[in-house]
């Protein structure tokens, strides 16, 4: 069944054709003019008494008041958790491509932007470059087709302006759309000043203008952009841990994290398994790289701070998910068990501090509630037969979108027990994170003590060995010393015997004298 949307241009209840509804001066001028109209004034006076009666009734009784709200929520939360499929948004292209990125629109979450590209090397030339914006209530056809210069690897709605999007392309360019102007890009970066590898993540910054963003790529660069002038980046950071700015030795960025409550900080997940913590406002490029976390054995596909407790962040790579504390660089404070299938993406729940989601290559969505269980997921759902590559949770926490390698974006509705905030949940999670952080600090301190003792012991044994080596004699010297010791012992024995013989002779002489 195909659905088609039609629009109409009307005057009643809307703005006239000659009035630009986005121009504040024109709308204010039109309102003042309409307010002086005699017909308008008489209508308001006639309807005033009727409206006053309705307003008084509305103030007297709240017909939407809910009684026993807590008991209803408690009863719902005791039910078994579930996730049911609401819709499946399929790639209209004949050759199906992987849904590499998803983004919910900030206005009530009715629209979902999906980026489609191939994850197979050198296969993009054979495929379409189109990506889509879907209306989740009309899943048969996309609401809008986005036309990038190269297949999109990532795509993000502007959280402040719902009709603008920014995407990162497979060839390293970044592109910008204004949906009011149609499917074509408003602007895109030049190849010369763009990334040299695919752009795996783009994030909008919370600036005054709402036009700033930054991107990460496996070419080892983080670039900042102003969509009003996309010809070249406004700022550049090379992810070289030696802090020499050498692009040849830089680590490839594959995920980004930015929290609006920490406007100067951001984190980069790398191909090498490290998480790099950075400070954008540092004085020199070398000082912008603050520290690193040795996270995973493989690429770090996702990094996200807890929206309620931003000092703790979630990472996904290889076969497990880890939760970290900013205070501990050596190890995570909580980690899941290693599974059979590789994890590809993860995100926190926007409404519950203890809930996060992970997707795996076997097509399974895992929902974790770490207050309930840290060793096993609270709910595991087989979403599709192919691998899942991306996930994004809607702002209200009830809808979850999962992107697969077969070009399907599956929408799931999760139960209220996993999407409704619990009493004292934030304080309980904060206490748990604090407890795990203290435990990890104690363990790390104990390990440092053991390593220090082993180092001291090894240094002491090395010194003793050096002393032995310094005092070691040759075989000739040993033989000469042995001969000397032997002759000295013989001489001592001869002296002893000679002395004893003299004593015996003296005794014999004395006895003869007495007789």
C-alpha positions in Angstrom: 0.0 0.0 0.0 1.4 3.4 -1.0 0.7 6.6 0.9 1.0 10.0 -0.7 0.9 13.4 1.1 -0.7 16.5 -0.5 -0.5 20.1 0.7 -2.6 23.1 0.1 -2.2 26.8 0.2 -4.9 28.5 2.3 -5.5 31.9 3.9 -7.9 31.1 6.8 -5.9 29.9 9.7 -2.6 30.6 7.9 -0.5 33.5 6.6 -1.3 35.3 3.4 1.0 34.7 0.4 2.7 38.0 0.6 3.7 37.5 4.3 6.9 35.5 5.1 6.0 33.6 8.3 9.7 33.4 9.2 10.2 37.2 9.0 9.4 38.5 12.5 8.9 42.1 11.5 6.3 41.2 8.8 4.3 39.0 11.1 4.3 41.6 13.9 3.2 44.3 11.4 0.4 42.1 10.0 -0.9 41.3 13.5 -1.1 45.0 14.5 -3.0 45.7 11.2 -5.4 42.8 11.8 -6.0 43.9 15.4 -7.2 47.3 14.3 -9.8 45.8 11.9 -13.4 46.6 13.1 -14.7 43.2 12.1 -12.0 41.5 14.1 -12.7 43.7 17.2 -16.5 43.1 17.1 -15.9 39.3 16.7 -13.6 39.2 19.7 -16.2 41.1 21.8 -19.0 38.7 20.8 -16.9 35.6 21.4 -15.3 36.8 24.6 -18.3 35.8 26.8 -18.4 32.3 25.3 -14.6 31.8 25.8 -14.8 33.1 29.4 -17.3 30.5 30.3 -15.1 27.7 28.7 -12.0 29.0 30.5 -13.8 29.0 33.9 -15.0 25.5 33.4 -11.5 24.4 32.4 -10.0 26.0 35.5 -12.6 24.4 37.7 -12.2 20.7 36.6 -9.1 18.9 35.2 -10.7 16.1 33.2 -7.2 14.8 32.3 -6.2 14.2 35.9 -4.8 10.7 36.6 -5.5 9.0 39.9 -3.2 6.3 41.4 -0.5 7.0 38.8 2.3 5.5 40.9 0.4 2.2 41.3 -0.2 1.9 37.6 3.5 2.5 36.8 4.5 0.0 39.5 2.2 -2.6 38.0 3.5 -2.0 34.5 7.1 -2.2 35.6 6.6 -5.6 37.2 5.6 -7.0 33.8 8.2 -8.9 31.8 10.3 -6.6 29.5 9.6 -6.8 25.8 10.4 -5.1 22.5 8.0 -5.4 19.6 8.6 -4.5 16.0 6.6 -1.5 14.8 7.9 -1.0 11.3 10.7 -2.0 8.9 12.0 0.7 6.6 13.6 -1.0 3.6 16.2 0.4 1.2 14.2 1.1 -2.1 17.4 0.5 -4.1 17.6 -2.8 -5.9 21.0 -3.6 -4.5 20.7 -3.4 -0.7 23.2 -1.3 1.2 24.1 -1.2 4.9 22.4 1.3 7.1 25.6 2.8 8.6 24.0 5.7 10.6 20.6 6.7 12.0 19.4 10.1 13.4 16.0 11.0 14.9 14.6 14.5 14.1 14.5 16.8 17.2 10.8 17.7 16.6 8.8 15.0 18.3 10.8 12.2 16.7 8.4 11.5 13.8 11.2 11.5 11.2 14.2 9.3 10.9 17.3 10.0 8.8 19.2 7.0 7.6 22.6 6.9 5.8 23.2 4.1 3.4 26.6 2.9 2.1 28.6 -0.2 1.5 31.1 -1.4 4.1 32.9 -3.5 1.5 36.1 -1.9 0.1 35.9 -0.6 -3.5 32.2 -1.6 -3.9 30.7 1.9 -3.6 31.1 2.8 -7.3 28.6 0.1 -8.2 25.9 1.3 -5.8 23.5 4.3 -5.5 24.7 7.3 -3.4 21.1 8.1 -2.1 20.2 8.3 1.5 16.7 8.9 2.9 14.6 10.7 5.4 11.6 8.5 6.6 8.3 9.4 8.1 7.9 6.5 10.6 4.1 6.5 10.2 4.5 6.1 6.4 7.1 3.3 5.9 6.3 2.4 2.3 8.4 5.1 0.7 10.9 7.7 2.0 9.7 11.2 2.6 12.8 12.7 1.1 15.8 11.4 -0.9 19.1 13.0 0.0 21.6 13.4 -2.9 25.2 13.5 -1.5 28.3 13.7 -3.7 29.4 10.3 -2.4 27.7 7.6 -0.3 27.0 8.7 3.2 28.7 6.9 6.1 27.1 9.1 8.8 24.2 11.5 9.0 23.1 13.8 11.8 20.1 16.1 12.4 20.9 19.5 13.9 19.4 19.4 17.4 18.6 23.1 17.3 17.3 23.4 13.7 15.1 20.5 12.8 15.3 21.1 9.0 19.1 21.0 8.7 21.3 17.9 8.5 25.0 17.2 8.1 26.6 14.0 6.7 30.0 12.5 6.2 30.8 10.9 2.9 32.8 7.8 1.9 35.3 9.9 0.0 36.0 12.1 3.0 33.8 15.1 2.2 31.1 16.5 4.5 27.8 17.8 3.1 25.0 20.0 4.5 21.2 19.9 3.7 18.3 22.2 4.3 15.2 20.1 3.8 13.2 23.2 2.9 15.3 23.6 -0.2 14.9 20.0 -1.4 17.0 16.9 -1.7 20.2 18.5 -3.1 23.0 19.6 -0.9 23.1 23.2 0.1 26.9 23.0 0.4 29.7 20.5 0.7 33.4 20.6 1.4 36.1 20.5 -1.3 38.0 17.3 -1.8 41.3 19.1 -1.2 40.4 20.4 2.3 38.4 17.3 3.4 39.3 14.1 5.0 41.3 11.5 3.0 39.3 8.5 4.3 35.6 7.9 5.0 34.0 10.2 7.6 32.7 7.9 10.2 31.1 10.4 12.6 29.8 14.0 12.5 28.4 15.8 15.5 26.8 19.3 15.7 28.2 21.7 18.3 26.0 23.8 20.6 27.1 27.2 19.3 25.2 30.4 19.3 24.7 30.3 15.5 23.8 26.6 15.4 26.0 26.2 12.3 29.1 24.5 13.8 30.0 20.8 13.7 33.0 18.6 13.7 34.0 15.3 12.1 36.3 12.3 12.6 37.9 10.0 10.1 40.4 7.1 9.9 42.8 9.5 8.2 43.8 10.6 11.7 42.2 14.0 11.7 39.4 15.8 13.5 38.1 18.7 11.6 35.8 21.5 12.7 33.3 23.1 10.2 31.0 26.1 9.8 28.2 25.1 7.4 28.0 28.7 6.2 31.5 28.2 4.7 32.2 24.6 4.0 35.0 25.2 1.5 37.6 24.5 4.2 37.6 23.5 7.9 37.8 26.2 10.6 40.1 24.1 12.8 42.1 20.9 12.6 43.5 18.3 15.1 45.8 15.5 14.2 45.5 12.4 16.5 49.2 11.9 16.9 50.0 10.7 20.5 53.6 11.8 20.1 52.1 15.3 20.0 54.4 16.2 17.0 51.5 16.7 14.6 52.7 13.9 12.3 49.8 12.7 10.1 51.7 9.5 9.2 51.8 8.4 12.8 48.2 9.5 13.7 45.5 7.1 15.0 42.4 6.7 12.9 39.2 8.0 14.4 36.1 5.9 14.0 33.8 7.3 16.6 33.2 10.7 18.3 31.6 11.9 21.6 30.5 15.3 22.6 28.4 16.3 25.6 26.8 19.8 25.7 27.4 20.1 29.4 31.2 19.9 28.7 31.5 22.2 25.7 35.3 22.1 25.6 35.8 18.4 26.0 35.3 15.6 23.4 36.4 12.0 23.0 37.6 10.0 19.9 37.4 6.2 19.6 40.1 4.9 17.3 40.8 1.9 15.1 43.6 0.8 17.4 41.3 0.3 20.4 42.3 3.5 22.3 39.9 6.2 23.5 41.5 9.7 23.2 40.2 12.4 25.6 40.7 15.9 24.2 40.3 19.5 25.2 39.5 21.8 22.3 40.4 25.0 24.2 44.0 24.1 24.9 46.6 26.6 23.9 48.6 24.4 21.6 47.7 21.4 19.4 49.9 19.1 21.5 48.0 20.1 24.7 44.6 19.3 23.1 45.3 15.5 23.6 44.8 15.2 27.3 45.0 11.4 27.9 44.1 8.0 26.5 42.2 5.0 27.7 43.3 1.5 26.7 39.8 0.4 25.7 39.5 -2.6 23.4 41.4 -5.1 21.3 39.7 -3.8 18.1 38.2 -0.7 16.8 36.1 1.4 19.2 32.8 1.7 17.3 30.9 3.8 19.8 31.7 6.2 22.6 29.0 8.0 24.6 28.8 9.7 28.0 26.0 8.8 30.3 23.5 11.7 29.8 22.8 11.8 33.6 26.3 11.1 34.9 28.7 12.5 32.3 31.8 11.6 34.2 31.1 8.0 33.1 31.1 6.9 29.5 30.2 3.8 27.5 32.4 2.2 24.8 31.9 -0.7 22.4 34.5 -2.6 20.5 35.6 -6.2 19.8 33.2 -8.5 21.7 32.2 -6.5 24.8 30.9 -3.2 26.1 32.7 -1.3 28.8 31.7 1.5 31.2 34.5 3.9 32.3 35.2 6.5 34.8 37.2 9.6 33.9 39.3 9.2 37.0 40.7 5.8 35.9 42.7 5.5 32.7 44.0 1.9 33.1 40.8 -0.1 33.1 37.0 0.1 32.9 34.9 -0.1 36.0 32.2 -2.3 34.5 32.4 -4.5 31.4 30.1 -7.1 29.8 31.2 -10.7 29.1 32.9 -11.4 25.8 30.3 -12.8 23.4 30.6 -14.9 20.2 29.5 -12.1 17.9 31.2 -8.8 17.5 29.5 -5.6 18.8 29.0 -2.8 16.3 27.3 0.0 18.1 25.8 1.1 21.4 24.0 4.0 23.1 22.6 5.0 26.5 18.9 5.3 27.2 18.0 9.1 27.2 15.5 8.6 30.0 17.1 5.9 32.3 20.6 6.3 33.7 21.1 2.5 34.1 19.9 1.3 30.7 22.0 1.0 27.5 21.6 -0.8 24.2 24.1 -2.8 22.1 23.8 -4.4 18.6 25.8 -7.3 17.3 26.8 -8.9 14.0 24.4 -11.8 14.6 21.4 -9.5 14.3 20.6 -9.4 18.1 19.7 -6.3 20.1 20.7 -6.5 23.7 19.1 -4.2 26.3 21.1 -3.9 29.6 19.9 -2.7 33.0 23.0 -2.6 35.1 21.1 -2.0 38.3 19.3 -5.3 37.7 22.0 -7.4 36.2 25.6 -6.7 35.1 26.5 -10.1 33.7 23.6 -10.7 31.3 21.3 -8.4 29.3 17.8 -7.8 30.6 16.4 -8.5 27.2 17.8 -9.9 23.9 15.9 -9.6 20.7 16.6 -11.2 17.3 15.9 -8.2 15.0 17.0 -9.7 11.7 19.0 -12.4 10.1 21.9 -10.2 9.0 24.3 -8.1 11.1 23.2 -4.9 12.9 25.5 -2.0 12.3 23.8 1.0 13.9 21.3 2.0 16.7 19.7 5.2 17.9 17.1 5.7 20.6 14.3 8.3 20.3 14.3 11.2 22.7 11.4 9.8 24.8 13.2 6.4 25.2 10.3 4.3 23.9 11.3 3.8 20.2 14.6 2.2 19.1 15.8 2.2 15.5 18.3 -0.5 14.4 20.1 -0.4 11.0 21.2 -3.7 9.4 23.6 -4.7 6.7 20.6 -5.7 4.4 19.4 -2.1 4.2 16.6 -2.4 6.8 16.0 0.1 9.5 13.8 -1.7 12.1 11.7 0.3 14.5 11.0 -1.3 17.9 8.9 -0.2 20.8 10.2 -1.3 24.2 8.2 -1.8 27.3 7.6 0.9 29.9 9.8 -1.0 32.4 12.8 -0.1 30.2 11.7 3.3 29.1 10.1 4.9 32.3 12.4 6.5 34.9 12.5 4.6 38.2 12.5 6.2 41.7 15.9 7.2 43.0 17.5 5.5 39.9 20.0 8.3 39.3 21.3 8.3 42.9 21.5 4.5 42.9 23.5 4.4 39.6 25.8 7.2 40.9 26.5 5.3 44.1 27.2 2.1 42.1 29.6 3.9 39.7 31.3 5.5 42.7 31.6 2.2 44.5 33.1 0.5 41.4 35.5 3.4 40.9 36.8 3.1 44.4 37.1 -0.6 44.1 39.1 -0.2 40.8 41.3 2.4 42.4 42.1 0.1 45.3 42.9 -2.8 42.9 45.1 -0.5 40.7 46.9 0.8 43.9 47.6 -2.8 45.0 48.9 -3.7 41.5 51.2 -0.7 41.6 52.6 -1.9 45.0 53.2 -5.4 43.6 54.9 -4.1 40.5 57.1 -1.8 42.7 58.1 -4.7 45.0 58.9 -6.8 41.9 61.0 -4.0 40.5 62.9 -3.5 43.7 63.5 -7.3 44.0 64.7 -7.5 40.4 67.0 -4.5 41.0 68.4 -6.1 44.1 69.1 -9.4 42.4 70.7 -7.6 39.5 73.0 -5.8 41.9 74.0 -9.1 43.6 74.7 -10.6 40.3 76.8 -7.6 39.3 78.8 -8.0 42.6 79.3 -11.7 41.9 80.5 -10.9 38.4 82.9 -8.2 39.7 84.4 -10.6 42.3 84.7 -13.7 40.1 88.3 -15.2 39.7 89.9 -17.0 36.8 90.7 -20.8 37.1 94.5 -20.1 37.4 93.8 -17.7 40.3 91.6 -20.2 42.0 94.3 -22.9 41.7 97.0 -20.7 43.0 94.8 -19.6 46.0 94.0 -23.3 46.7 97.7 -24.2 46.7 98.5 -21.3 49.0 95.7 -22.3 51.4 96.9 -25.9 51.4 100.6 -25.1 52.1 99.5 -22.6 54.9 97.4 -25.4 56.5 100.3 -27.9 56.3 102.7 -25.3 57.8 100.3 -24.7 60.7 99.9 -28.4 61.3 103.7 -28.9 61.3 104.1 -26.1 63.8 101.4 -27.7 66.0 103.1 -31.1 65.9 106.5 -29.6 66.6 105.2 -27.8 69.6 103.6 -30.9 70.9 106.8 -32.9 70.5 108.8 -30.3 72.5 106.3 -30.5 75.3 106.6 -34.3 75.5 110.4 -34.1 75.7 110.3 -31.5 78.5 108.0 -33.8 80.5 110.4 -36.8 80.0 113.4 -34.7 81.2 111.5 -33.5 84.2 110.6 -37.1 85.2 114.2 -38.3 84.9 115.4 -35.5 87.2 112.9 -36.5 89.8 114.0 -40.1 89.8 
